[in-house]
């Protein structure tokens, strides 16, 4: 005769066994300096590294795409202007040789004016250093985006102040690539460093020591 299992023999899942009002276990990430950094979902009022770098990264991607379009458009315009100048010069020579009288002077004047416009555009393009300037900016922004995305992938989930110096470094680097002054970012970095130093008895983090020694 097979005995029936008692209700007390039924296995209870650990998730179901937890009281309904009990809080989930706190997960901490131990950094190299021995301090603990919580994940983004467990941070209270503070932003994770990924959220703090997201505006800078989004702006860098937008500026990279804009510079790429600008470099391509300048490249096409430059090639068209060079080709137009060659064609207009050849037409001017041909018209002057094939016609005589008043018609020759009118045609050569018109073709000469158009050739002058093409030459003026070429001089302006060379003076603005385009499209080379836009191409260099695209390359710099590509390197910045790759570096920043790799850092976010490794540390973006952390909620900690130990990487403030890296966040400020990326912000200053982006402003330098864009040709803007980084004084505002530098003042913010100094204020953050002073705040961190005051909270830790005036000490520096491990990353700040590395930057100062470098």
FENUR-V489292 format. One record per residue. N is the residue number from 1. RES is the residue in one small letter. SS is DSSP state (helix for helix, strand for strand, loop for the rest). Layout:
n:N res:RES ss:SS
n:N res:RES ss:SS
//
This chain:
n:1 res:x ss:loop
n:2 res:x ss:loop
n:3 res:x ss:loop
n:4 res:x ss:loop
n:5 res:x ss:loop
n:6 res:x ss:loop
n:7 res:x ss:helix
n:8 res:x ss:helix
n:9 res:x ss:helix
n:10 res:x ss:loop
n:11 res:x ss:loop
n:12 res:x ss:loop
n:13 res:x ss:loop
n:14 res:x ss:helix
n:15 res:x ss:helix
n:16 res:x ss:helix
n:17 res:x ss:helix
n:18 res:x ss:loop
n:19 res:x ss:loop
n:20 res:x ss:loop
n:21 res:x ss:loop
n:22 res:x ss:loop
n:23 res:x ss:loop
n:24 res:x ss:loop
n:25 res:x ss:loop
n:26 res:x ss:loop
n:27 res:x ss:loop
n:28 res:x ss:strand
n:29 res:x ss:strand
n:30 res:x ss:strand
n:31 res:x ss:loop
n:32 res:x ss:loop
n:33 res:x ss:loop
n:34 res:x ss:loop
n:35 res:x ss:loop
n:36 res:x ss:strand
n:37 res:x ss:strand
n:38 res:x ss:strand
n:39 res:x ss:strand
n:40 res:x ss:helix
n:41 res:x ss:helix
n:42 res:x ss:helix
n:43 res:x ss:loop
n:44 res:x ss:loop
n:45 res:x ss:loop
n:46 res:x ss:loop
n:47 res:x ss:loop
n:48 res:x ss:loop
n:49 res:x ss:helix
n:50 res:x ss:helix
n:51 res:x ss:helix
n:52 res:x ss:helix
n:53 res:x ss:helix
n:54 res:x ss:helix
n:55 res:x ss:helix
n:56 res:x ss:helix
n:57 res:x ss:helix
n:58 res:x ss:helix
n:59 res:x ss:helix
n:60 res:x ss:helix
n:61 res:x ss:helix
n:62 res:x ss:helix
n:63 res:x ss:helix
n:64 res:x ss:helix
n:65 res:x ss:helix
n:66 res:x ss:helix
n:67 res:x ss:helix
n:68 res:x ss:helix
n:69 res:x ss:helix
n:70 res:x ss:helix
n:71 res:x ss:helix
n:72 res:x ss:helix
n:73 res:x ss:helix
n:74 res:x ss:helix
n:75 res:x ss:helix
n:76 res:x ss:helix
n:77 res:x ss:helix
n:78 res:x ss:helix
n:79 res:x ss:helix
n:80 res:x ss:helix
n:81 res:x ss:helix
n:82 res:x ss:helix
n:83 res:x ss:helix
n:84 res:x ss:helix
n:85 res:x ss:helix
n:86 res:x ss:helix
n:87 res:x ss:helix
n:88 res:x ss:helix
n:89 res:x ss:helix
n:90 res:x ss:helix
n:91 res:x ss:helix
n:92 res:x ss:helix
n:93 res:x ss:helix
n:94 res:x ss:helix
n:95 res:x ss:helix
n:96 res:x ss:helix
n:97 res:x ss:helix
n:98 res:x ss:helix
n:99 res:x ss:loop
n:100 res:x ss:loop
n:101 res:x ss:loop
n:102 res:x ss:helix
n:103 res:x ss:helix
n:104 res:x ss:helix
n:105 res:x ss:helix
n:106 res:x ss:helix
n:107 res:x ss:helix
n:108 res:x ss:helix
n:109 res:x ss:helix
n:110 res:x ss:helix
n:111 res:x ss:helix
n:112 res:x ss:helix
n:113 res:x ss:helix
n:114 res:x ss:helix
n:115 res:x ss:helix
n:116 res:x ss:helix
n:117 res:x ss:helix
n:118 res:x ss:helix
n:119 res:x ss:helix
n:120 res:x ss:helix
n:121 res:x ss:helix
n:122 res:x ss:helix
n:123 res:x ss:helix
n:124 res:x ss:helix
n:125 res:x ss:helix
n:126 res:x ss:helix
n:127 res:x ss:helix
n:128 res:x ss:loop
n:129 res:x ss:loop
n:130 res:x ss:loop
n:131 res:x ss:loop
n:132 res:x ss:helix
n:133 res:x ss:helix
n:134 res:x ss:helix
n:135 res:x ss:helix
n:136 res:x ss:helix
n:137 res:x ss:helix
n:138 res:x ss:helix
n:139 res:x ss:helix
n:140 res:x ss:helix
n:141 res:x ss:helix
n:142 res:x ss:helix
n:143 res:x ss:helix
n:144 res:x ss:helix
n:145 res:x ss:helix
n:146 res:x ss:helix
n:147 res:x ss:helix
n:148 res:x ss:helix
n:149 res:x ss:helix
n:150 res:x ss:helix
n:151 res:x ss:helix
n:152 res:x ss:helix
n:153 res:x ss:helix
n:154 res:x ss:helix
n:155 res:x ss:helix
n:156 res:x ss:loop
n:157 res:x ss:loop
n:158 res:x ss:strand
n:159 res:x ss:strand
n:160 res:x ss:loop
n:161 res:x ss:loop
n:162 res:x ss:loop
n:163 res:x ss:loop
n:164 res:x ss:helix
n:165 res:x ss:helix
n:166 res:x ss:helix
n:167 res:x ss:helix
n:168 res:x ss:helix
n:169 res:x ss:helix
n:170 res:x ss:helix
n:171 res:x ss:helix
n:172 res:x ss:helix
n:173 res:x ss:helix
n:174 res:x ss:helix
n:175 res:x ss:helix
n:176 res:x ss:helix
n:177 res:x ss:helix
n:178 res:x ss:loop
n:179 res:x ss:loop
n:180 res:x ss:loop
n:181 res:x ss:loop
n:182 res:x ss:loop
n:183 res:x ss:helix
n:184 res:x ss:helix
n:185 res:x ss:helix
n:186 res:x ss:helix
n:187 res:x ss:helix
n:188 res:x ss:helix
n:189 res:x ss:helix
n:190 res:x ss:helix
n:191 res:x ss:helix
n:192 res:x ss:helix
n:193 res:x ss:helix
n:194 res:x ss:helix
n:195 res:x ss:helix
n:196 res:x ss:helix
n:197 res:x ss:helix
n:198 res:x ss:helix
n:199 res:x ss:helix
n:200 res:x ss:loop
n:201 res:x ss:loop
n:202 res:x ss:loop
n:203 res:x ss:loop
n:204 res:x ss:loop
n:205 res:x ss:loop
n:206 res:x ss:helix
n:207 res:x ss:helix
n:208 res:x ss:helix
n:209 res:x ss:helix
n:210 res:x ss:helix
n:211 res:x ss:helix
n:212 res:x ss:helix
n:213 res:x ss:helix
n:214 res:x ss:loop
//
